[in-house]
């Protein structure tokens, strides 16, 4: 399988999305509204990132991005 290199800002956005999603899933309900709004904002930024208009148009590229970010976070 070909290794895809993603831009650092896209990797950072995906990592922030994962952290926000995990925080939203936590039992702390005090910041739910703020976290949901942040998750929506990050989702829009991820969806409209310029990378997706070029080499990353395939849905499989989005899955590769998620996998690479998860792997990087687990290694830390």
C-alpha positions in Angstrom: 0.0 0.0 0.0 1.3 3.4 -0.9 2.3 5.7 2.0 0.5 9.1 1.8 2.2 12.2 3.2 -0.3 14.6 4.6 0.4 18.3 5.3 1.3 19.0 9.0 -1.6 21.4 9.4 -4.0 18.7 8.3 -2.5 16.2 10.7 -2.8 18.7 13.5 -6.4 19.4 12.7 -7.2 15.7 12.8 -5.4 15.3 16.1 -7.3 18.2 17.6 -10.5 16.6 16.3 -9.7 13.3 18.0 -8.8 15.1 21.3 -12.0 17.1 21.2 -14.1 14.0 20.4 -12.6 12.1 23.3 -13.2 15.0 25.7 -16.8 15.2 24.5 -17.2 11.5 25.2 -15.9 11.9 28.8 -18.4 12.0 31.6 -17.7 15.7 32.4 -20.9 17.4 31.1 -19.9 21.0 32.1 -18.3 21.8 28.8 -20.6 19.9 26.4 -21.8 22.9 24.3 -18.3 24.3 23.9 -16.9 20.9 22.9 -19.7 20.3 20.4 -19.1 23.7 18.8 -15.4 23.1 18.6 -16.0 19.7 17.0 -18.2 21.2 14.4 -15.7 23.9 13.7 -12.8 21.4 13.3 -15.0 19.2 11.1 -15.7 22.0 8.7 -12.0 22.9 8.6 -11.1 19.3 8.0 -13.7 18.9 5.3 -12.7 22.1 3.4 -8.9 21.7 3.7 -7.2 22.5 0.4 -5.5 19.1 0.4 -8.8 17.4 -0.4 -9.1 19.3 -3.7 -5.8 17.8 -5.0 -4.3 14.4 -4.4 -6.5 13.4 -1.5 -9.9 13.4 -3.1 -10.4 9.7 -2.6 -12.4 8.6 0.5 -9.6 6.2 1.4 -7.3 9.1 1.9 -9.5 10.4 4.7 -9.3 7.0 6.4 -5.5 6.9 6.0 -5.3 10.3 7.7 -7.3 9.1 10.7 -5.2 5.9 10.9 -1.9 7.8 10.7 -3.0 10.3 13.4 -4.2 7.5 15.7 -0.9 5.6 15.2 1.1 8.8 15.9 -0.9 9.5 19.1 -0.5 5.9 20.4 3.2 6.1 19.9 3.5 9.1 22.2 
